[in-house]
Amino acid sequence: MPLDARIPSGPLTEKWDRYRSEVRLVNPANKRRYRIIVVGSGLAGGAAAATLAELGYRVDCFCFQDSPRRAHSIAAQGGINAAKNYQNDGDSVYRLFYDTIKGGDFRSREANVYRLAQLSTGIIDQCVAMGVPFAREYGGQLTNRSFGGALVSRTFYARGQTGQQLLLGVYAALSRQIAQGAVRMHPRTEMQELVVADGRARGIVTRDLATGEIASFAGDAVVLATGGYGPVYYLSTNAMGSNVTATYRAHKKGALFANPCFTQIHPTCIPVSGDYQSKLTLMSESLRNDGRIWVPKRAGDKRPPGQIPEAERDYYLERMYPTYGNLAARDVSSRAAKRMCDEGRGVGESGLGVYLDFADAIRRLGEDVIRQRYGNLFDMYERITGENAYRVPMRIFPAVHYTMGGLWVDYDLMSNLPGLFVLGEANFSDHGANRLGASALMQGLADGYFIAPYTIGNYLAGERPGAADAGRPQFRQAEADAKERIRRLLSVGGERSVTSFHRELGHLVWDHCGMSRSRRGLEKALGLIPALREEFWESVKVPGGDRELNPELEKACRMSDFLELAELMCHDALAREESCGCHLRDEYQTAEGEAKRNDEDFCFVSAWEHNPSGGKPVLHREALHFETVHLAERSYK
Amino acid sequence: MHLTLRVWRQKDPRVRGDFVTYEARDVSPDMSFLEMLDVVNERLIQGGGDPIAFDHDCREGICGMCSLVINGVAHGPERGTTVCQLHMRKFRDGDTITVEPWRARAFPVVKDLVVDRSAFDRVIQAGGFVSANVGSAPDGNAILIPREAAERAMDAAACIGCGACVASCPNGSAMLFVAAKVSHLAHLPQGGPERAQRVLGMVRQMDLEGFGNCTNHAECEAVCPKEISVSHIAKLNREYIRAAVAGG
């Protein structure tokens, strides 16, 4: 299958402008004759639904939560990057582009990333206009903070609740369109199947989570903005409901899944406290601006932190990466923490943690300044751990946070299935092998507010409106498939709960396809995962029925997809015989444990095609061509 | 810890619910309240029972989905904390804990501890936005906002829409929720052009949904997980009078 990203010609800096000038437009009077399905109501989906409705299209928007305001974008704390250069510290569109490409370890598309950096400034303007209360200077101007992986201060924020405030902006815009009747909102509704007819995405089949009703919705285009799949690891910083179902089921209908093994492990999370743990809590990376990370120099040193003298502490990030120090990129920091713990120098009861110490910052700036900057994070830490981080250092450990992989899309954010658009974390497009801090919000809003409204118009301009019709046999078939899966899950009648399978799968994926991967481990996982999947279908126990609110059934449906996705991730990790970004293969590293990238053989996007016969998925490669950037060794030293 | 739970069970909106008692044994003080319920549910499933339905998602206190009344207090005993962030170390071994859904006319029960809060969405749809189409925005720094105003707007904007204010109010009033949105936008110049119709529209919808009125109990502020002050309700009242007198 030839993979054409359909990148516009011309110099990098002019591609998007040229695209906008040449893109096909839909006659304004015709727009209302097109119906667009948007699955997901977070920054990407909510913004796309609202903006498409503003343009005059009719939109159906779906979310599994009880309200679109609860999409998981809401949990992002730290901020959103934009190349405004308000701080006069040398930032530019090019620099944000370069930092993002470098942060992604040269495994993303130049054209997409440059467009993202270009659009970043307009995002801030739009959010301000909608009333997002960003932090301000005394003169009334917007203020910024710095973030990991960057030497300029370009991150806009609203206390520690930036994602929430941006999402509430999107939700407000969406609410306005709902009130006008331009968007039909379907909360507590989960996509079950993508419907493909004549080789095009024509609609979806959904389940109403409160009543269990299975229904069909036809659309002239389908947009998936359903977020990431971090909970394949069971424990992650994602919401409990975050899942891969929409994108995975589209994958099974022919959409390619790109770079599934690229999963980001965030360095600053609260360590695990017990087996009952259901999720991990992220502490914003902005804490690394003022906190110093250390472990005892001596392995097995179990003294309380206050009793370990300065000379016996190892501020290992400052030692190993003097330029970036505690602000080294996420994967670099995460792996360094793992190495410290592997050496027996981890702290806390489990030994799986490192200190993030604010004592110096408090001495330098005073406790009030620290409280003003991070007060809500310190409060959150205390609520969860019962410890006061103004007095004792925080304990942190890496946790799964974001998935760079997702459905393959071209420059238009359209998958290889015509009419299927994929936005935000659900696609693979902009972050390569690792994502910079404060860039997820930027991408979600760029995709939803500024890119999809143009590119979907470009697609629709070539399509007759109303070609999708929910009366077609493909919809009946998809409904029957959805009902059959649910019937099977409810009729297994086994002994084990969904959660017990989920926990076991999570351990497997974390051990073998987590912070570091090896051929041996991945091959082992590729044996264990299908066996676990088989056991799931033979002995899972799903109580209740299908015509009611049944959270266990919802979990079981999602779990059935995680059990397949996990295998795909391991295939991907095994095939990528190099270390890059978040993906560290034990076999491909330097003597000092630094990642060894292989540009000669692996400078491509892996796009996997589902094999309906159940065999190994088929790998397609999209070669990455760097015309502007020189492929450098990514160093934060 | 060993605990006794009295949990509200209700099959669907049409039938009557009742309290059912469960023993929760071997609870770790480091568990969150919802993790404790997870454990109870796991045991119910193992024993062939019907697990307790409750709403939750982010489990870090920001999505606003979790919604339990614990011993008569919305979100439980810890101030400024959603129930997903409440930990069992706040309880004592041997405690009996009563767990109920939000109770308000405008929030009908869907199942067990899950309620329908779509009334909040309709209140926002009645005006809780700035009409600014994508593409029309001036430069972010073209709109100067004094830091103090931005901070006060943010205080109000912190609302997570959980509905604890309604659940705790003897009148089932949504005034704190409505006030938070009105106050957020009234503190910012961007909210200016639609200021009057916003407050009138939202208050009208609030009444239509069956929420009660404010009689200054301030229970809402006491349970608000984001500690939003009732002074915003005063702001809402001022905004409402201003708009009503000016003729909207």
Interface residues (C-beta under 8 A of the other chain):
Chain A: A47 A50 T51 E54 Q65 D66 S67 P68 R69 R70 H72 I74 A75 K84 Y86 G122 I124 D125 Q126 C127 V128 A129 M130 G131 P133 F134 A135 R136 E137 Y138 G139 G140 Q141 L142 A158 R159 Q161 G163 Q164 Q165 L168 Y171 A172 A173 S175 R176 I178 A179 M185 P187 A210 T237 A239 M240 G241 S273 G274 Y276 Q277 S278 K279 T281 L282 D379 M380 R383 I384 G386 Y449 F450 P453 S497 T499 S500 K541 P543 G544 E548 L549 P551 E552
Chain B: K11 D12 S28 D30 M31 S32 L34 E35 D38 V39 E42 I45 Q46 G48 G49 D50 P51 A53 D55 H56 D57 C58 R59 E60 G61 I62 C63 G64 M65 E78 G80 T81 Q85 L86 H87 R89 V110 K111 V114 D116 R117 S118 F120 D121 I124 Q125 A126 G128 F129 V130 S131 A132 N133 V134 G135 S136 A137 P138 D139 G140 N141 I143 L144 I145 P146 R147 A150 E151 A153 M154 A157 A158 I160 G161 H184 L185 L188 Q190 G191
